[in-house]
Amino acid sequence: MRIICCGGVGEEGRSSILLQAKDGAFLMVDCGVKREFTPGEPGRYPVLPEGLPKKFPLLLTHAHEDHVASIPWLIAQGYQPEIHTTACTASLGADYCRTWLKAVDKAIKTGGGSRPYEEEHILAMDWHPLAEGENIIGSWKVKHGPAAHTPGSCWYHIIHQDFPEDSVCVSGDWTARSLVYPHPDFPPCRTFITDASGKDGDGEGLDRLGKLVMLSLEKPILLPLPRMGRCQEMLCYMASLPELTNKAGAVAMDAPLVDAIDTWLSDDGIPEKGREDLLLAKKLFADGRWIRFTSPDEVPAGPRIIGAMDAMLSTGVSGEMSERVLAEGGMVIFSGHAALGTPGRTLLDSGDPNVIRLPWKIHPEAADVEQVLVNLRAENVILVHTPQERAAQIAANLSEKLGIHAMAPKTGDVIDL
């Protein structure tokens, strides 16, 4: 088996791994963007090898932009990927690509550059929802299971029908600490390609959120958030806190963040306890106890927690809300990655003491990856979605402690197993 690192290794963003079997057959897993804006270059896209055929199967682990939004870019260059994923991810993918275009258009106005694709390329995406159990996709046998990251997210177990000894499991983004989903149950494999992007201490997010709750009783706190992911996990936790549920208007959330609860509820992989927590959060908005806003004007001034869509302030109302909250003497708290060149990163680097980062990422820490590997019996481990220096450190520790071949490649590297 050959692993071609098209993106998402030694870096966060533009996740894209290409598998090539001994007979030359290709299979791509994810095709995302790196949300990094530099003058004349609005975003970064996968590095493709020479000889990649125009048609090939592509598996998507989930619909976030850093995993899906380069697919129309492929199509604009003449490729015709056949996209296989869960029904939920298939229903969400096109909208995430459109959201990416909005961010690109905004970046072009200030820094120049050109669009990577148009609406026609989004409409040309060829979706094939996966069936339960084993799926035969060309020369490949593919199984999938829930990855505890966002609705529809999954891991993949992949083998070529003629070379079953070269089994590969691709984790997608995952966490061992979800409030909603159970721990992912990864299957045994020869090679495990895993997200390792959670920094030590990211699992302390609940404690940090608890501190933010107390701050919000004194001043407005803005949380710039992605449409689906840690936002809904946060809402489940907030709904358990009397300090927020007993005070009318203590939480105000951008409408798309609230509406995304229904997408979570449509995921059959969520157990009953997680479903109950989501329904409780939804009821608080439906009853008017918490505020679902469609315009910043609908959010009263004063102490409260405010969630606004777009974790990097590039689109939506989060940029406007950040200016207003800071003007009121409040704080802007980034809980995830802020990419270079985004308004969020600029604000975070401004030195304003009221703009800080308190990570609460729904990704695995190094200890979580190690614990999974103890039971997985993999010979090879490839770390993805992780900055190079940290990935190399984790790989060295895993190799020493577990006696496995752990790798921290860079984009463009080719690994022969």
C-alpha positions as CSV (number, residue, x, y, z in Angstrom):
1,M,0.0,0.0,0.0
2,R,1.2,3.5,-0.8
3,I,0.0,6.5,1.2
4,I,0.3,9.8,-0.6
5,C,0.0,12.8,1.7
6,C,-2.0,15.4,-0.3
7,G,-2.7,17.6,2.7
8,G,-3.5,17.7,6.4
9,V,-0.2,16.3,7.6
10,G,2.2,18.5,9.5
11,E,-0.6,21.0,9.5
12,E,-4.2,21.7,10.5
13,G,-6.5,21.9,7.5
14,R,-6.8,20.7,3.9
15,S,-7.1,17.1,5.1
16,S,-6.6,14.8,2.1
17,I,-5.0,11.3,2.0
18,L,-4.6,9.3,-1.2
19,L,-4.3,5.5,-1.0
20,Q,-2.7,3.6,-3.9
21,A,-2.9,-0.2,-3.9
22,K,-0.3,-2.5,-5.4
23,D,-2.3,-2.8,-8.6
24,G,-2.3,1.0,-9.0
25,A,-5.9,1.6,-7.9
26,F,-6.5,4.9,-6.1
27,L,-8.8,5.9,-3.3
28,M,-8.9,9.4,-1.7
29,V,-10.1,10.1,1.8
30,D,-11.2,13.7,2.3
31,C,-10.4,16.7,0.2
32,G,-10.4,19.9,2.3
33,V,-9.1,23.4,2.3
34,K,-6.6,25.1,4.6
35,R,-8.3,28.2,5.8
36,E,-5.2,30.3,5.5
37,F,-5.3,33.7,3.7
38,T,-2.2,35.4,2.4
39,P,-2.1,38.2,-0.2
40,G,-3.1,36.8,-3.6
41,E,-3.7,33.3,-2.1
42,P,-7.1,33.0,-0.5
43,G,-6.8,29.4,0.9
44,R,-4.6,26.4,0.3
45,Y,-5.6,23.3,-1.5
46,P,-4.3,19.7,-1.7
47,V,-1.1,18.8,-3.5
48,L,-2.0,16.2,-6.1
49,P,0.5,13.6,-7.5
50,E,1.2,13.2,-11.2
51,G,-0.7,10.3,-12.8
52,L,-3.9,10.7,-10.7
53,P,-6.7,9.5,-13.0
54,K,-9.6,11.8,-13.8
55,K,-12.1,9.4,-12.1
56,F,-11.5,7.9,-8.7
57,P,-13.5,7.1,-5.5
58,L,-13.4,9.6,-2.7
59,L,-14.5,8.9,0.9
60,L,-15.5,11.8,3.2
61,T,-15.2,11.5,6.9
62,H,-17.4,14.5,7.6
63,A,-18.6,17.8,6.0
64,H,-16.4,20.5,7.7
65,E,-14.6,22.7,5.1
66,D,-11.2,21.4,6.0
67,H,-12.3,18.0,4.8
68,V,-14.8,18.7,2.0
69,A,-14.4,22.2,0.4
70,S,-11.7,21.3,-2.1
71,I,-13.9,18.8,-3.9
72,P,-15.4,21.4,-6.3
73,W,-11.8,22.6,-6.8
74,L,-11.0,19.1,-8.1
75,I,-14.0,19.3,-10.4
76,A,-12.9,22.7,-11.7
77,Q,-9.6,21.1,-12.8
78,G,-11.3,18.3,-14.7
79,Y,-11.4,15.5,-12.1
80,Q,-14.6,13.5,-11.6
81,P,-14.4,12.1,-8.1
82,E,-17.2,9.7,-7.0
83,I,-18.0,10.8,-3.5
84,H,-19.0,8.2,-0.9
85,T,-20.0,9.2,2.6
86,T,-22.8,9.0,5.2
87,A,-26.2,10.3,4.2
88,C,-25.9,13.1,6.7
89,T,-22.6,14.3,5.4
90,A,-23.9,14.1,1.8
91,S,-26.7,16.4,2.8
92,L,-24.4,19.0,4.4
93,G,-21.3,19.0,2.1
94,A,-22.4,21.4,-0.6
95,D,-23.4,24.1,1.9
96,Y,-20.0,24.0,3.5
97,C,-18.4,24.5,0.1
98,R,-20.7,27.6,-0.4
99,T,-19.7,28.9,3.0
100,W,-16.0,28.5,2.0
101,L,-16.6,30.6,-1.2
102,K,-18.1,33.4,0.9
103,A,-14.9,33.5,3.0
104,V,-12.8,33.4,-0.1
105,D,-14.7,36.3,-1.7
106,K,-14.2,38.4,1.4
107,A,-10.5,37.6,1.4
108,I,-10.2,38.5,-2.3
109,K,-11.6,42.0,-1.7
110,T,-8.8,42.8,0.7
111,G,-5.9,40.6,-0.4
112,G,-6.5,39.8,-4.1
113,G,-6.5,36.4,-5.7
114,S,-9.1,34.4,-7.6
115,R,-12.0,32.0,-6.8
116,P,-11.0,28.3,-6.8
117,Y,-14.4,27.2,-8.2
118,E,-17.9,28.3,-9.0
119,E,-21.4,27.2,-8.1
120,E,-21.6,25.0,-11.2
121,H,-18.7,22.9,-9.7
122,I,-20.5,22.5,-6.4
123,L,-23.6,21.3,-8.2
124,A,-21.5,18.8,-10.2
125,M,-20.5,17.0,-7.0
126,D,-21.4,13.3,-7.4
127,W,-22.8,12.0,-4.1
128,H,-23.2,8.3,-3.2
129,P,-24.5,7.7,0.4
130,L,-23.0,4.6,2.0
131,A,-25.1,1.6,3.0
132,E,-24.7,0.1,6.5
133,G,-22.1,-2.7,6.8
134,E,-19.5,-3.4,4.1
135,N,-19.6,-1.3,0.8
136,I,-17.8,-2.4,-2.3
137,I,-16.4,0.7,-4.1
138,G,-14.5,-0.3,-7.2
139,S,-11.6,-2.5,-6.0
140,W,-12.0,-1.5,-2.4
141,K,-14.0,-2.9,0.6
142,V,-15.0,-0.2,2.9
143,K,-16.7,-0.3,6.4
144,H,-17.5,2.8,8.5
145,G,-18.5,3.7,12.0
146,P,-19.3,6.9,14.1
147,A,-16.3,9.1,15.0
148,A,-17.9,11.3,17.7
149,H,-17.1,14.6,16.1
150,T,-20.1,16.0,14.4
151,P,-23.4,14.7,12.8
152,G,-22.5,12.1,10.1
153,S,-18.8,12.0,10.9
154,C,-17.2,8.6,10.6
155,W,-14.1,6.5,10.5
156,Y,-13.3,4.1,7.6
157,H,-11.8,0.6,7.5
158,I,-10.4,0.1,4.0
159,I,-8.9,-2.9,2.3
160,H,-8.2,-3.7,-1.4
161,Q,-10.1,-6.8,-2.4
162,D,-6.9,-8.4,-3.9
163,F,-4.5,-7.3,-1.0
164,P,-6.5,-7.8,2.2
165,E,-3.3,-7.8,4.3
166,D,-2.9,-4.1,3.8
167,S,-5.8,-2.9,6.0
168,V,-6.0,0.8,6.7
169,C,-8.3,2.6,9.2
170,V,-8.7,6.4,8.8
171,S,-10.1,7.9,11.9
172,G,-11.4,11.2,10.6
173,D,-11.7,13.9,13.3
174,W,-12.6,12.3,16.6
175,T,-12.7,12.7,20.3
176,A,-12.8,10.5,23.4
177,R,-14.5,13.3,25.4
178,S,-17.8,14.0,23.7
179,L,-20.8,14.9,25.8
180,V,-23.2,13.6,23.1
181,Y,-21.5,10.7,21.3
182,P,-20.0,7.5,22.6
183,H,-16.3,6.8,22.2
184,P,-15.4,5.7,18.7
185,D,-14.9,1.9,18.3
186,F,-12.0,1.7,15.8
187,P,-11.5,-1.7,14.3
188,P,-8.1,-3.6,14.2
189,C,-6.0,-2.7,11.2
190,R,-2.4,-2.8,10.0
191,T,-2.1,1.0,9.5
192,F,-4.0,3.6,11.6
193,I,-4.2,7.1,10.2
194,T,-5.4,9.3,13.0
195,D,-6.2,12.8,14.0
196,A,-3.9,13.8,16.9
197,S,-4.7,17.6,17.0
198,G,-6.0,18.0,20.5
199,K,-3.4,19.7,22.6
200,D,-2.7,18.5,26.2
201,G,-5.4,20.1,28.3
202,D,-8.0,20.6,25.6
203,G,-10.0,18.0,27.5
204,E,-10.3,20.5,30.3
205,G,-12.8,22.4,28.2
206,L,-15.7,21.9,30.6
207,D,-13.8,23.4,33.5
208,R,-12.9,26.4,31.3
209,L,-16.4,26.8,30.1
210,G,-17.5,26.8,33.7
211,K,-15.2,29.7,34.4
212,L,-16.6,31.5,31.4
213,V,-20.1,31.0,32.7
214,M,-19.2,32.9,35.9
215,L,-17.6,35.7,33.9
216,S,-20.7,36.0,31.8
217,L,-22.7,36.9,34.9
218,E,-20.6,40.1,35.0
219,K,-19.9,41.0,31.3
220,P,-20.8,39.9,27.8
221,I,-18.7,36.9,26.5
222,L,-18.6,36.2,22.8
223,L,-17.8,32.7,21.6
224,P,-17.1,32.6,17.8
225,L,-18.1,29.1,16.8
226,P,-18.4,26.8,13.8
227,R,-22.0,26.0,12.7
228,M,-21.7,22.4,13.8
229,G,-19.3,20.8,16.3
230,R,-18.2,22.0,19.7
231,C,-21.0,24.6,19.7
232,Q,-23.7,22.0,20.2
233,E,-21.5,20.1,22.7
234,M,-21.2,23.4,24.7
235,L,-25.0,24.0,24.5
236,C,-25.6,20.5,26.1
237,Y,-23.3,21.5,29.0
238,M,-24.8,25.0,29.4
239,A,-28.3,23.4,29.6
240,S,-27.2,21.6,32.7
241,L,-26.1,24.7,34.6
242,P,-28.7,26.5,36.9
243,E,-26.7,29.8,36.6
244,L,-27.7,29.8,32.9
245,T,-31.0,28.1,32.8
246,N,-32.5,30.1,35.7
247,K,-31.6,33.5,34.2
248,A,-33.6,34.6,31.2
249,G,-31.4,35.7,28.3
250,A,-28.3,34.3,29.9
251,V,-27.4,32.6,26.5
252,A,-27.9,34.1,23.1
253,M,-27.0,32.1,20.0
254,D,-26.8,32.9,16.3
255,A,-29.8,31.2,14.6
256,P,-27.8,28.7,12.5
257,L,-26.1,27.4,15.6
258,V,-29.5,26.7,17.2
259,D,-31.0,25.3,14.1
260,A,-28.1,22.9,13.8
261,I,-29.4,21.1,16.9
262,D,-32.0,19.5,14.6
263,T,-29.3,18.1,12.4
264,W,-27.7,16.5,15.4
265,L,-31.0,15.0,16.4
266,S,-31.3,13.5,13.0
267,D,-28.1,11.4,13.6
268,D,-29.1,7.9,14.6
269,G,-25.6,7.4,16.2
270,I,-26.5,9.7,19.2
271,P,-27.5,7.7,22.3
272,E,-30.5,8.5,24.4
273,K,-28.7,10.6,27.0
274,G,-27.1,12.8,24.3
275,R,-30.4,13.2,22.6
276,E,-32.1,14.3,25.9
277,D,-29.4,16.9,26.5
278,L,-29.8,18.3,22.9
279,L,-33.6,18.4,23.3
280,L,-33.3,20.3,26.6
281,A,-31.1,22.9,24.9
282,K,-33.5,23.2,22.0
283,K,-36.4,23.7,24.5
284,L,-34.7,26.6,26.2
285,F,-34.6,28.5,22.9
286,A,-38.1,27.4,21.9
287,D,-39.5,28.7,25.2
288,G,-37.7,32.0,24.9
289,R,-35.6,31.4,28.0
290,W,-32.5,31.6,25.8
291,I,-32.3,33.9,22.8
292,R,-32.1,32.7,19.2
293,F,-31.1,35.7,17.1
294,T,-31.0,36.3,13.4
295,S,-29.5,39.9,13.7
296,P,-27.1,41.3,16.3
297,D,-29.8,44.0,17.0
298,E,-31.9,41.2,18.7
299,V,-29.2,40.6,21.4
300,P,-29.7,43.0,24.4
301,A,-26.6,44.7,25.8
302,G,-25.3,43.4,29.1
303,P,-23.8,40.2,30.7
304,R,-24.5,37.0,28.9
305,I,-22.8,34.3,26.7
306,I,-23.2,35.0,23.0
307,G,-22.4,32.4,20.3
308,A,-21.9,33.7,16.8
309,M,-21.3,31.7,13.7
310,D,-17.9,31.5,12.1
311,A,-15.1,30.5,14.4
312,M,-12.6,32.8,12.6
313,L,-14.8,35.9,12.1
314,S,-14.5,35.5,8.3
315,T,-18.2,35.3,7.5
316,G,-21.6,35.6,9.3
317,V,-22.2,38.0,12.2
318,S,-19.3,37.0,14.4
319,G,-17.1,39.9,13.3
320,E,-19.7,42.5,13.9
321,M,-20.6,40.9,17.3
322,S,-16.9,40.9,18.4
323,E,-16.6,44.6,17.8
324,R,-19.8,45.3,19.8
325,V,-18.9,43.0,22.7
326,L,-15.4,44.6,23.1
327,A,-17.0,48.0,23.0
328,E,-19.2,47.0,25.9
329,G,-16.2,45.9,27.9
330,G,-16.8,42.3,27.3
331,M,-14.5,39.5,26.1
332,V,-14.0,37.5,22.9
333,I,-13.0,33.9,23.6
334,F,-11.6,31.6,20.8
335,S,-12.1,27.9,21.7
336,G,-10.6,26.5,18.5
337,H,-7.9,27.0,15.8
338,A,-7.6,30.5,14.2
339,A,-5.9,30.3,10.9
340,L,-3.3,32.7,9.6
341,G,-4.7,35.6,7.7
342,T,-8.2,35.3,9.1
343,P,-9.9,38.2,11.0
344,G,-10.0,36.0,14.0
345,R,-6.3,35.4,14.0
346,T,-5.6,39.1,13.5
347,L,-7.8,39.9,16.5
348,L,-6.3,37.2,18.6
349,D,-2.8,38.5,17.8
350,S,-3.7,42.1,18.5
351,G,-2.6,42.0,22.1
352,D,-6.0,43.0,23.4
353,P,-6.2,41.5,26.9
354,N,-10.0,40.9,26.4
355,V,-9.3,38.6,23.4
356,I,-8.0,35.2,24.5
357,R,-7.9,31.6,23.5
358,L,-9.2,28.9,25.8
359,P,-9.1,25.7,23.8
360,W,-12.0,23.3,23.9
361,K,-11.5,21.2,20.8
362,I,-13.4,18.0,20.0
363,H,-10.2,16.3,18.9
364,P,-8.0,13.7,20.6
365,E,-5.1,14.5,22.9
366,A,-1.9,12.5,22.7
367,A,-3.0,10.4,25.6
368,D,-6.3,9.5,23.9
369,V,-4.4,8.4,20.7
370,E,-2.0,6.2,22.9
371,Q,-4.9,4.6,24.7
372,V,-6.6,3.6,21.4
373,L,-3.4,2.2,20.0
374,V,-2.9,0.0,23.1
375,N,-6.0,-2.0,22.0
376,L,-5.8,-1.6,18.2
377,R,-2.8,-3.8,17.4
378,A,-1.7,-1.5,14.5
379,E,1.8,-1.9,13.1
380,N,1.9,1.6,11.6
381,V,0.5,4.9,12.8
382,I,0.3,8.1,10.7
383,L,-0.5,11.3,12.6
384,V,-2.6,13.8,10.7
385,H,-4.3,17.2,11.2
386,T,-1.5,18.1,13.6
387,P,1.3,20.8,13.4
388,Q,4.6,19.2,12.4
389,E,6.6,19.8,15.5
390,R,3.9,18.4,17.8
391,A,3.2,15.5,15.5
392,A,6.9,14.5,15.4
393,Q,7.0,14.6,19.2
394,I,3.9,12.5,19.6
395,A,5.2,10.0,17.0
396,A,8.5,9.6,18.8
397,N,6.8,9.0,22.1
398,L,4.4,6.4,20.6
399,S,7.3,4.6,18.9
400,E,9.3,4.4,22.1
401,K,6.4,3.5,24.5
402,L,4.5,1.1,22.3
403,G,7.1,-0.3,19.9
404,I,5.1,0.7,16.8
405,H,6.1,2.5,13.6
406,A,4.7,6.0,14.2
407,M,5.1,8.6,11.5
408,A,4.6,12.4,11.3
409,P,4.9,13.1,7.5
410,K,4.5,16.4,5.7
411,T,2.3,17.4,2.9
412,G,3.7,16.0,-0.3
413,D,5.3,13.0,1.3
414,V,4.8,9.5,0.0
415,I,4.8,6.5,2.3
416,D,5.3,2.9,1.1
417,L,4.1,0.3,3.6
